[in-house]
C-alpha cells in the first residue's frame, strides 16, 4: 500500500497558509495580473522524512494491542481448561464466576449474544480500518494536490484572458481614436479595419481561453469531489476503527473483571478447602507421621474428624448429633460414644475406638463390645461430679468444690441445672456486629452499644461445645452526605439566594424520620479570560551572496554595505513584482580585497547571507468624490493624505501593515491602496488568568507571525456549593455481640455414693477378633476421599493463579487498547484538518476570483463589441467629413488650417467673421500640459503650474493674447476645420473641464458639435 510522502502534504499546507492569507481579501483587480506564486520552500524536496505518520503510529499501536489481546485469549483458554475440572452444577459464586469466564471471547457477556466477535478480532478489524484510512489519506492528499494544480491553472487562464481582453480594449480605444482623428479617409479606413481585426482576435482569444478554462474548472470540481469522497472514506474508516477499538476495550474490561472475580472466588474456594475435613485430616496425618508416639491428643482429634466427617456420613449414612469420649486410665476401656441421625430421621448410637497399626502408620477403627462385668469396683465412692478437662484428663468435684468452681467461673450451671466445666480460656469470636464509625462513599454509619443492656447466657451446642453468648442493644446512626451546586450567576447575591432555595427544597424532600444536619454553603467567584491576537503571516527567504566586485572604495565595509543594499533592493523589487512586500532584512556581508589595482579599482570578494522577511500584499480601491478633486485644485494633496491616513488607521486596527496609496483614477473616482492584510485568531475556550489567555493567543498565531498584538476579554460569574447530611437513627435490641466457645465441654456427670460391685465396660474384643471398620491407609475409598480433596484444593489454587495471569493479561491488553484509542482520538481530532480546510477554502476563493476575472473578460469583450457597433456611425461620419464636398464654384473644401481652403482649379471665397469682445476672467494664459509624471488626480507636480491634463484630456495650446481681443475670420468655417486643441475656449468651459475632467471635455465636444450643426458648418 502506498505510503504518504510528507513533503507533498507540507507543500500543500504551506500553500494553504499563503493563499488563505492573501486571497481571502484580494479584490478582483488583483487577479488581472499573473497568477500568485509562492516562494520556494526551504525544505530539500528531493528527500522524504522517515518520521512515521499519525496513521502509522496508530497501526503500530493496533499491532501491539492485537498481540496483547491474543495473549489474553490464550490466558483465558488456560483458565477455562482448569475451570472445567472444578466446575459443578451447584449454584454458587465460584460456578457463576466460571460461567462468566466461559462466555469471554464468545461475545455472550452481558447477554449480548448478537456480538460473537472477540476482542482480538475487533482489534484486527481496527488494523484493517487503519489500512483503509491510510489509503484514504493518500487519496485525499493526491486529490488536494490535483485540486490545487487545477485551481492554479484555472486562475492563470482567467488572469491571462482578462489581461488580453483589457489590452485589446485599450488597443481598440487607440485605434478608434486614430480613426476619429484621421486626416484622410484611407487612414480612417485603416484604423477602423484594425479595430475590427483586434475585436475578432479578442473574440477568438476569449473562446479558446473559455474552452481551456471550462476543462480546468471541471478538473478542479472532480478533484474536490474526489477529495470529499476520500475524506468521507477516511472519516468512515476512523469512526469504524474507533467503534471496534471501543468494543475491544469493553470486552477486555469484561475479561479483566471476570478474571478478577474468578481469581477472588477461586482463592476463597481454596481457603475454604483448606478448612475442608478431608484436607484437615490429611494435615493431621502429616503431623502425626512426624511423631507417632507423643501425640495421643492429636490422634484423638484425628479419630474424631474421621468419624464425624467420613465414617458416619459414608458408612452409616448419617450425621453426627453427639460425640462423647470417655477415657479410662486403662485404654482397654476407652470409648467414643457417637450418636447420629439417619436420612430417615432415626437417631442411633454407636460405640467406637481406635488403635494404631502394628507399624504405627495409621489408625484402625472398630466398634466396642459391651462386657457386663469388666471391672470390679472395690470401694464405695462418695457423691461427686465427674468429667474430662480440655486435655482429656479426668476431673472430679465434690459438692463443695463444685459450688466454688461455679463461683470462680471454671464451671457453669446451665438453665436446666446441668453443670459444665469451661476447661480453659475458650475461644471468643465477634458475632459480626462492628461498633464504631464506617464510611462507604457518601454514607457514614455510626454504630454504638447501649450502656446497661449487656446480658450473658450459656448453652451446649450439638457438638458438645459450651457456648457463652453476650447480647446488647445497639443504636445505628446513618449519615448520608449530599451536595448541591449551581453556576453561571451574575452576582454573589443571586448565587446565595439560589443556594438557599436549593437547600430548602432538599429539606422538604427528605423522607419521614430523616433530618438535615451539618449544612454548609460556599459562594465562589470565577473570572475567565479569552485571548485574541492579530498578526501578519510572513515568509522568509535566505540569500547566499558570493560576488566579485571591482570598485574603488575607501574601505571594504563600504563595498559590503553597497552590495548588501543592491541585493536587498533587487530582491525587494523582484518580490514586489511577485506580490510580496519586504518587512525586514537581517544578516551582514563581508568584503575581502583580493587584488589592489589602484587606478582600475580594487577587486573584492563579497560573501555572506541575508535573510528577508516578507508577506503577501494586496490592494483595495478607496472611493472619493468630485468635490475632493475640486478641493485638491487649491489644496494640493490634502485629499490624498486624508484618504491615506484613514485607510492606514483601518488597516493597522485590523493588525495589518499599510504600504502606500497610489494609482488615482479620476474617471472612476478611486484610489488604490497597497497593504499587507492582518490575520486574527481568537482562542477556543477560556482561561483562568489573563496571562494564560494571552499565551494561548500568542501560541495560536504560529511561528511565522509578525507584528503580533494580543488582547484579552474577561467574564466573571458566581457559583455555589452546599453540603448537608441526611441523618436517620434506629435501635436493635438483644444483638449478639460475641460468643465464647469451650471445645468438648461435656456436662459433668453426677455420681452418687455406691457400694463395691462389678461394673460393665466397653472393651476391645472386636479389635482382637479382627472385626475392623476402617483402616486409615488401607481403605481405598478413604484414601480417594482424601486425595480428591487435595486435588480439588490444588485445582482451586491453580485456577486462582491462571485467573490472576488472565486478569493481568487482560489489563495489559486493555492498556494497549487504551493507547490505541488515544492514537485513534488523535486521528479523529485531526480528521477535518484545519490546514487542509484552509487550503480548500483558499482554492475556492481562487476559483471564485478566477470566475470573476473570466466574467470581467467576457464583459470587456461585450464592451469591445458594443464599441465597434457604435464606432460604425462614427466611422461613417469621419469618412463623410473627410470626403471633399462640392462648393458653389465647383471645387471641394479640404479640412486644414483655420481660414484657408484649397480646391482643384478654383479658389473658394473666405468670409471673415469678427467675434465680439468678451469679458472673461480666465482669458489669461493657460499653460500647455506636460507629458511628464503626474500627481494625485493627474495634477502636474511643478511649482506655480496648474495642469488640466487628466485621463481623456487633450492639450490646449498656449495663447499669448487675451480672449477678449481675438478676431477670427469666418468663425463657423474655422470651428469646423480647426483641431479642438488649438481652439480658443471660454473661461466657463475651462472651469467645467477642470472640475469634471474627461466628463467635462466630452460635454464640451457635444456642445461644439451641436453648435456647428445648428450653424450649418458640418456637411462632410
N, C-alpha and C positions, 0 to 999 in steps of 0.2 A: 504493500500500500504506500502511496506517495506521501512523503513527509512534507510538512510546510517549511518553506525557506523563510527564515525570519527576516532576511534582508528585504524581500518584497513587501512584507507587512509593514515594516518600518518606513519604507519609502512612501507607501500609500498614506500612512498616518502622518508623516511629515507634510505631505501634500495637503492632507485634510486641514492641518493647522494653518498652513499658508493660505489655502483657498478660502477657508471659512473666515479667516481674519480679514481677508481683503475683499472678497466678492460679495459677502453679505451686505456690505454698504456701498458697493460700486454702482454708480449710475450707469445708464445705458451708454452714454457717450464714451465711457472708459473702454468699452468693448469694441469701439471702432478702430482701435489700434491693433497691433499684432497680439496674438494670444499671450496670456500671462505665462511667464516661465518662472520656475523656482531655481534658487541657487543650487549648485552641485552639493551633494551630501558629502560630509567629511568621512563617512564610512568607506571602507575598502569593499566595494561592491563585488569584487572578484572572489570573496570568501564568504562562507556561511558559518553561523555560530554553531557550536556543539552543545550549547546550553539546552536542556530539554524543555519542551513546551509544556504548558499547563495540562494539556490533554495527556501528554506522555507521562507526566508526573502522576496523574490520576490513574493511568494504565498500570504504572508500576505499583501504585497503592492497591489497585484491584488484584494484581497478581499476588501480592503479599497476603491480602485478605483471603483470596481463594485457597492459598496454601494453608493458612491458619485454619480456615473452615474445614478443609479436608482432614487436618489433624484432629479437629473436634469431632468430625464424623467417625474417625477411627476410634477415638476415645469413647464415644457414645456406644459404638458397636461392642467394644470390650465390656462396657458396663452392662449392656443388655445380655451378653453371654453369661456373666456371673449372676445377674439378677434372675435369669431363667431358672437357675439352680435353687434359689431360695424362695421364689415366689410361690405363694399358696393361694387357695381360693378364699381364704378368710378376708373379712373386711377390716383392715387396719391401716394405719398411716403408712407403714412400710410398703405394703402392696399397692396402695394408692400412688405412692411416690414412684414405684417401679413402673406402674401403668403409664404415668405421665412421661417417664423417660422413654418408654417403648414407643410413644407417639412422636418423639422427636425425629426429625428428618422425613417422616411420612407426611408432614403438613397437617396432622389432625389435632394439633394442640389448640386449646380454647374452642373446640368444636367446629373449627373452620375446615371442614373436610373437603371443600371445593379446591383448596390450595394444596396440591400434592408435591410441590417442588421443595427441594431442600435449600438451606442457606447457601450451600456451595453452588447449587445450580443457579440461584439468584445472582450470586457474585459472578459466575461465568457469563450470565446474561449481561451483567454490568460491563464486563470486558468487551463483549460483542458490541454493546451500545456505544462504548467509548471509541471503539474502532470506527463505527459509523459516524460518530461525532467528529473524529479526526478527519475522515474523508469529506464530511460536510464542510468543515472549517477550511479545508484545502479548496473545495469547490467555491466557497464564498470568497476566499482570497482571490481566486482566479477571476470570478465574476466581477469583483470590485475593481480589479486591475483593468478588465475589459471595459467596464463602465467608465472608468477614468480616461482610458485611451479614446473611447468613442466620444466622450464629452469634450475632451481637448480638441479632437479633430472637428467636431461639430462647431465648437466655438471658433476655431481657426477659419473654417469655411464661412461662417456668418460674418466674422470680422473682415475677412477678405472681400466678400461681396459688398458689404456696406461701404467699405473704403472705395471699391471700384465704382460703385454707383455714385458716391459722393464726388469722386474725381470726374466721372462722366458728366454729372450735373454741372460742376464748375466749368468743365470744358465746353458744354453746350451753352452755358451763360456767356462765356467768352466768344464763342462762335456766333451766337445770335447778336451779341453786342457789335461784333465786327460787321455782321450783316446790316444792322441798323445804321452803322456809321460808315458804310461802304461809299466810296466816291464814284464807283461805276457799277453798272448792272452786273458785269462779269464778277466783280468782287463780291457783290451781294449773293449772286448765284452760287459761287464757290463756297462762301461761308455757310449758306443755308444747306447746301448739299453735305458739307462736312458735318453740320449739326445732325442731319438725318442719319448719316452713317454712324456717328457717335451714339445716337439713340438706338440704332439697330444693334450695334456692338454691345451696348448696355443690356438690351433685352436678352441677347444670346448669352452673355456672361451670367446674367441672373438665372436663366433657365438651366444652364449647366451646373451652376453652384447649387440651385434648388434641388436638382436630382441627387448630387452628392450629399447635400445636407439631409435630405429625407432618408438616404441609405444609412448615414452615420447615426441619425436620430433613432432609426429602427434598431440599429445595433445597440445603441445605448439602452433603449427600452427593454430589449431582450436580455441584456446583461443585468439590468436592475431586476427583471423578473427572475432570472437565474439566481441572483443574489438572494432575493426574498425566499425562493424555494430552498436554497442551501441553508439559509438562516433558519427556516422552518424545520428542515430536517435535523439541523444541529440542535435546535431547541427541543424537538421531539426526542432525539437521542438522549440529551442530557436529562430531560424530565423522566424518561423511562429508566435511565440509569439511577436517578435519584430514588424513584419508586422501588426499584429492585434492591438497591442498597438498603433502603428503609426496611423492606421486607426481610432481607438477610439479617439486619440488625435486630429486628423483633424476634426472629427465630433463634438467633444466637443468644439473645437475652433470655428467651424462654428455656433454651437448653441450659444456660448457666443457672437459671433459677431452679429448674427441675433437678439438675445435678446437685446443686447445693442442698435442696430439700432431701434428695435421696441420700446424700452424704450424711446429713444430720440424722435421718431416720435409721440408716444402716449403723451409725455409731451407737444410737440408742438401742437398737436391737442387739448389737454386740455387747453393750453394757448389761442389757437385761440377760443375755445368755451367760454372762459372767456370773450372774446370780442364779442361773438355772440349776436345778437339783443335780442333774447328771454332771454338769461342769463342777459343781461343788464337791460331788462325790469323787470325781477324777482328781481334784486338787487334794482332797483328803487322802486319797490313795497315794498320791505323790509324796505328801508329807509323811504318811505312815511308813512308806518304803525306806525312808532315811533312818528310822528307829522303830523297830517292831516291838520292843520290849518296854520302853519307858513312856509310851503314850497311850496308856489304857483309857484315859479320859477321852482322847481323840477317837479311839476305837469305838467307844460308846456313841460318840456323836456320829461317826461314820455309819454304824449299825442303825442308828435311829433314822438317818437320812435314807438309807437303802430301804428300810421297812416302810417309811411314810411315802417316799417318792416313787419307789419302784415295786417292791414286793406286794404290798396291799393293792395298789391300783392294777397291776398286771396279773398277779397270780390269784388274787381273791376278788378282783373286780369291785373293789370298794374304796371308800375314802375314810381315812383315819379321823375318828372323832375324839379319841382319848388315848394317850400314850403314857403309861406309868411304869417306871423302872424300880425294881426292888432289888437292892444289892445286899448280899449277905457277906459275912466275914469269910465263909466258905463259899467260893464261887459256884460250887455244885448247886447251890440253891438260888443263885441269881435268876431273876425272871423279869421279863418285859411284858407287861400286860397291855395288849393293843386292842382297843375297841374301834370297830369300824362300821360303816353303814353301806349296805349293798345298793346296787342300782334300783332294787325294788323297795328300798327304804327300810329293810330289815337290819336291825342292829345285832352285830355279833362280836364275840371276843375271842382272841387267840393269844396264847402264851408262848413267847419265843425267847431264844437265847442264841448266843454265837460262841464259836471257838475259832482259834487260829488253826490254819492247816499245819501239817507236820513240819513243813519247811517255813512256816510263818510268813507266807507270801499272800495270804488272803483270808477273808472271813468265810466260815462255814456256818450257815444259818439253819436252825432246826426248831421244831416245836418241843416244848417242855412236856414231861409226863408228871401226873399228879401221884404222889405217894402219901397215903393217909398217915402213916406212922414214920415219917422220915426222921423226925428229930424228937428227942425226949427233953421236955422242959423239966429240969431237975428242981428248981426252986420257984416258989410263987413270986410273982412280980407285983410291985406296988402300982397304984394308979399313976398314969403318966400319959404324956402326949409325945408321940414319936414321929420322926420323918427323916428326910435326907437334905443335907445342905447343898450349896451350889457346886461343891467339889465331889459330891457323891458320898460323903461321909454321913453315917447315921447320927441323928441328933435326938435328944430327949429332954423334955421339960416336965418337971413336977408341976402341980397346980400353982404353987407359989412362984416358981420360976417362970411359968407361962404368964402370970399376971405382970411380973416385972418386965418380961420381954415385950409385952404389948405396950407397956408404958414407954419402954425405950425405942419402940418402933421397929424392932427386929422381927416381931410377929404382928400380924394384922388380923383383926377379928372382922369377918365379913358380916353382912346383914343377916345371913341365915345362921349365924352362930359358928361358922367354920373358922378355924384358926389356920393361918398360912404364914410360913416363915419367908421373910423377904430375901434371905440368902444373898447378902451383899448390897452394893450401891444401887444396882439396877440401871437400866438404860432409859434416859429421858429424851423424848422426841417431841418437838413442837407439833401441834395439830394443824398447822397451816395458817393460823391467824398471826399476821405480822403487824405488830404495833409500830407506830411511828409515822413518818411522812414519806410518801412516794409520789413521784411526778412522771406522768406519761403524756408527752405532747403538751397540750394546754390544760391538762387536768391534774390537779394536786389533791391527793386523798390523805387525810389525817385520821389515823385510827388510834383510839385511846381506850384503855380498860377503865371501867367504873370502879372507883375505890370502894371497898367494903362488900363487894359482891362475890369474892372468891370462895369457892367450895371445892372439897376433895371427896372422892369416892373410890372404893376398891372393888375389884371383881376378878374372877378367874376366867381366862378365855378358853376356847376349845382345845388349845394345845397344852393346857395346864400352866400357862404363864399367869403370874399375878400382875394385874394392871391397875395403876393408880391414875385416875382421870381428874384433872383440875379444870374447873369451869369458872367463867366470869362474864359479866355483862360488858359489851363492847359498843362504844359510840363511834360512828364513822361520819366524818365531815368532808364533803366533797366541794372543792373549789374549782370551777371551770373558768379559766381566763378567756376573755374576749377582747377584741379591739375593733374600733371604728375609725374610719378615716375619710377625709374629703379634701379636695384640692381645687385650685382654679378660682379662688375667691379674690375679689378686688380689694378687700380691706381686712384688717385684723378683726374688726368688729363683726363683719359678715361671717368670717370663719368661726369665731367664737359662738355666734348665735346658731350656726348650723350644727356645731358640735353639741351644744346644749340640747338642741331639738333631737338629735340622733340618740343621745343618752336617754332622754325622756321616753322616746319611742321604744328603745330597747328594754327599759324597765317595765313599761306597760305590757310588753310581750312575754315577760317571764312567766313560767308555769307556776301553778299554785304550790305553795310551800317552798318556793325558791326566792331568795332575796339578793339584792345587788349590794356588793361591798367593794371597798378599796378603789373608788372611782378616781382616775387621774386624767387630766386633759392638758394638751400641749398645742400651742399655735406656732407654726413655723413660717418664716418668710423666705421666699426663693426668688432670686433675680437671675434671669437667663439672658445671655448675650448672643447676638448674631453678628457675624463679621461680613463685610463687603469690601472687595478690592477692585480697583480699576488699574489697568496696565496696558502696555503696548507689547504685542507679540513680536519678537525680533529673531533675526538670523545672524549668523556670524560667518565671516569669510577671512581666512588666513592667507596672506600673500607672501610667498617666498621671494625675496629680492636678491638678485645677483647680477649686477650690471657693471660694465666697464665704461668710465666716463673720461673724456679728455677735456678738461676745463682749467681755466686759470682762476684760482680762488686764493683767498688769504689763508684758509685753513681747511682741514679735512672735515671739520664739523659743518662748515657751510655747504660742502658738497653733499654730505649725508642729509642735511636739512632740505636742500633743494630737491634731491632725488625723492626723498620721502614725500615732499609736497606734491611733486609731479605724479608719483604713484597714487597718492590719495586722490588727487584731482581726477586722474584718468579713470580710476575705478569708481569714484563717485559719479562721474558723468556716465560711465557705462551702466552702473546700477540704476541711475535715474532713467536712462532710456528703457531699461527693462521694467521700470515701475517701482523702483525701490529708492528709499531716502536714507542716507547715512546719518546715523545718530551720533556716533563717536568713533574714534580710532585709538588704538593702543599699539605700543611697540616702538622700538627705536632702530635706526640703521647706523651702521658704522662704515666709514670710508677709510681705506688704506691706500696711500700713494704707492703706486707700482713703478712709476718712472717720472723723473724730474727733467722736463724738456724746456723749461723756461719760456721761450718765445712761443712755441706752438701750443703750449698748455701742458699741464701735468696730467698723467694718467692715474686714475683712481679706480679701485675695485670697491663697489658699494654692496654690502650684504646685510642681511637681517630679515626680520619678519614683521609684518604689520597686520594687525587684526582689525577688521572693520565690523562694527555692529550696525545693522541696518534693518529697516522694516518696510513693509509694503505700503505705499501711499495710495491715496485715492483722491477723487475730485468731487466737487459738488457745486452746482450752479446756484448763485445768490442773485435774487432779483432786486432791481431798484427802479425808480420812477423817472419819468421825463423831467419832472421838476428837479430831481437830483442832478441830471445832466445840465439843466439850465443854470443851477446854482454854481456848478463847477466852472462855468464860463467866467465867473467873477471870483471864486474862492480857490481855484486850483484843484488840489487832490483831496479836499476835505471830505467829500463823499466816500472816496475810496478808503481813506483812513478810518472813517466811521464804520463802514461795512467790515473792513478788516478787523477792527477791534471787537466788534460784536461777534463775528464768526469765531475769532480766536478764543474769546471768552467761552463760547458754547462748546468748542472742541475740547478745550482744556478741562472744562467742567465734567466732560464725559470721559476723562482720562486720556484723551488723545494729544497729539502734538501738531500744532499749527505750523505750516511751512511758508506759504505765501498766497497772495491773491493777485491774479492777473487775467489776461485774455478777456478784456472788456468787450462785450458785444453790444454795440449801440442799437442795432436793429432789434435784437431780442430783449434788450434791456436786462442783461445778466452779466455777472462776473463769475469766473471760475476760480474756486478756492482749492488749493492743494494742501492735504493734511494726512497724517497717519491716524487712522481711527483707533479709538480706545476700546478695550475689552472690559467686560465687567463680570465678576463672579461673586456669588453670594453663597456662603457656607450652608450646607444642608444640616439641619438640626440646630440645637442651641448649646451654649457652653456656660459653665458655671462662673467663669471670670472673663473680664474684658480681654485680658492678655491671651487666654486660650482662644477666644473668638478671633482675635487679630492673627494669632499664629496659624489658625486653621485657614483663614482667608489668604494669608501670605503663602501657605503651602499649596493652596488650590491654584494659584496663578502659574505655577510651574517654573522650570529653570530658565526659560527663555523670556521671562517677563522683564520689562523695562519701564521706568517711570511709575513704579508701583505706589499707589496711595490707598491706605487701609482706613476704614471707618467702622464703627460698631453702633448697634442699636440694642436697647435692653428693654425687658418687660419684667415687672415684679408682680408676683401672685402670692397668695397666702393659702396655707393648708392646715388641717387639724388632724391630730391623732388622739384617740381617747381609749382608755383601757379600764376594765372592771372585772370583778369576779361574780359568778353566779354560785351562791352558797346553798347547799342542802345538807340536812343532818338527820341521821337515822340511828336507832339503838337496837341491838340484838341481845336477848337475854340468854344466859347459860351457854355461852360459847365455849367450846372445848379449847383450852389454852395449851395444854400439854398432856402427854401421857408418859408414865414411868413403868417400865416393864422389867419384872424379875423372871428370868427363864427357869422353867421346871420347878416353879414354886408350888410344889404339891401341898395339898391340905395335910395338916398334922392329924395323925390318927390317934384316937383316944384308946388307951389300953387300961382295962380295969384290972384290979388285983386278981390273980389266979392261983390255983394250986398246981403242984407238979403233975405233969401228964405228957403224953406223946402228942406231938403236933405235926400235921401233914405239911409237905413241901412239894414244890415243883422241882423235878430232878431231870438229869440229862440222859435218860435211858434211850431216847430216840437217837441221840448223837452216837452213843455207844453201839447201837444197833445199825447204824449207817443210814437211818431214815433222814436224809438231808433235804432241806427245802431249796437251798441256793448256795452254790459255791461261787464265791466272788469272781475268780479268774477262770473258772472252767465253764461257767454258764454262758453259752454263745449269745443268747438273747440279751442278757445283761450287758455283755461286752459291746454288742451292737448298739444298745441304748446309749452307752457312754460315748462310743466312737461317733455315732450320728450327731450327738450334741456337740462334740468337739469339732466335727467337720462343719456343722452349721455355724458355729461361732467363728471359725476361720473364714467361712464364706462371707459372713457379715463384715468381718474386718477387711477382707479383700474387696468386697463391694464398696465399702466406705473409701478405701484407697483409690479404686478406679473412679468412683464418683467425684472424688476430690480432684483427680487428674483431669477428668472431663470438665469439671467446673472451671479449672484454671485454663484449659484449652479453649473453652467457650468464651471465657473472659478475655483471653489474649486475642482470640479471633474477633471478638466484639470491639476491642481497641483498634485492631487493624481496619475493621469496617468503619469505625468512627473516623479514623484518619482518612479513609476513602471518602466518607461523606463530606469531610471538610474540603477535600480536593474537588468533589462534585459541587459543593456550595460555592467554591471559588469560581468554578466554570459557570455556574448558574448566575452568580453576581455579575460576571463579565459577559453574560450571554448576549446582551444587547450592548455591544461595545460603544461607549460614548465617542471614541475616536472614529470608529467606522461610521457611526451615525452622523458625526460632524462631516466626515468625508462625503457621505452620500448627500447630506444637506447642501454642502458646498457645490457638489456636482449638479444638484438640482438647480441651484441658483445660477450656475454657469450655463446650464441648458436654457433656463428662462431668459438670461441675458442674451444668449445666442439667438433665441427666438425673437426677442425684441430687436436685435440687430437685423435679423432677416426681414422682419416687418418694416423696419426703417428703410432697408434696401428696397423692399417692394414699394414702399411709399415714395421713395426717391425716384424709382422707375416710373411710378404713376405721374409724379411731378414732371419728369422728363417728357413723357407722352403728352401731358397737358400743355407744356411749354411749346412743343412742336405744333400742336393743334392751334394754339394761339399765335404762334410765330408765322403761320401761313398768311394770316391777314397782314401782319407787319411786313412780311416778305413782299407781298403784292403791293403794299403801299410804298415800300422802298423802291421797288422796281418801277412803279409808276412815277415816283418822284424823280428817279434818275433817268427816265426816258425823256428825251427832248420833245417839247411841245411846239406847235407852230405859232408864230407871232403874227400880228397884223401885217407885217411886211413880208411874210412867208418864211421867216427864219425860225430858229429854235433857241431858247434860252438855256444856257448851261449853268448849273449851280456852281458858284465860285465865290470870289471875294465880294464883299458888300459894295454896291454901287457900280459894278462892272458887269457887262453882258457881252457874250460873243456869239456869233451866228455865221453860217456859211453864206457868204455873198451879201449880207445885209448888216446894217447896224441898227440896233433897237433904240428906241427913244427912252431915255432915262429921266424919270421925274425926280425932282428934288423936293423933299418934304422937310419942313422946319418944325422941330419939336419945341413946344413952349417950355420956357424955363420953369423948373420945379424947385421948390424949397425942400430939399431932402437932407435931414440931419446926418445921414450916412453917406453923403456924397464924397466923403474923404477917401483917401487911398485905401484899397483892400489889398493886402499883401498876398502874392501868389503862394499857394500851398506848397509846402516842401514834401518831398517824397521820402524823407528820412524817417527815423524811428518816432512813433507817436506815443503819447502817454495815455492815461485813462480816458476812455470815450473818444480816442483819436485826436485829442488836443495836442498841438505841437509843443515840444518841450524846449522852448527857446525863450530868452528873456525879451519882454516887451512885445511879443507877437501873439496874435490870436489866429489859430488855424481852423478854418471851416471845413477842411477835408476830413471826411469820415468814410465809412463804408457806403459806396454808391455815389459819392460826391464827384463832381467834375471841377476842374480848376477854373478860376476866374482870373483873367489877365489883369495885370496891374494897370490902372488908369491914372494918368497924371492930372487930367483936367476934371473939375467938378462936374457932376451930372447936370447940374443946373444950367451949364453953359454949353452943353453938347448939341450940335446940329447935325442931323442925319438926313441925307438926301434919300427921298423915296423910301420912307420908313417901312412900308409894307414889303417892298421887294427885299430890302435889306434884311428884315427879320426872317424872311423866307429862305434866304440863302446863307445867311451867316451862321457859323457854329455857335452853339449856346455859350460855350466857354468864352467867346470873345464879345458877347453882348453886354451892354450896359444894363444892370438890374437895379430896380428901385430899392431904396433902403428897407421898405416893408418886406419885400420878398427875401432880401438878405437876412433879415431878422428871423423870418419863418424858417428859412433853410438852416440857419444856425441853431435854432431851437429843436426843430423836428428832424434834422439830419436828412437821411435818404428819403424819408417820407415827405418832407417839405420840398425836396428837389423834384420828386415825382409829381407833386401837386403843381409846382411851377411849370413843369413841362406840359401838363394837361392844360393849364391856363393859357400858355403861349399858343398851343396847337389850336385851341378853341378860338382864340382871338384872331389868329391868322385865317382860320376857316371862315369866320364871320366877315373878314375884310376881303375875302376872295383871293388871297395871295398864295394858297396852296392848291395847285392844279396838277402837279406832277410829282 
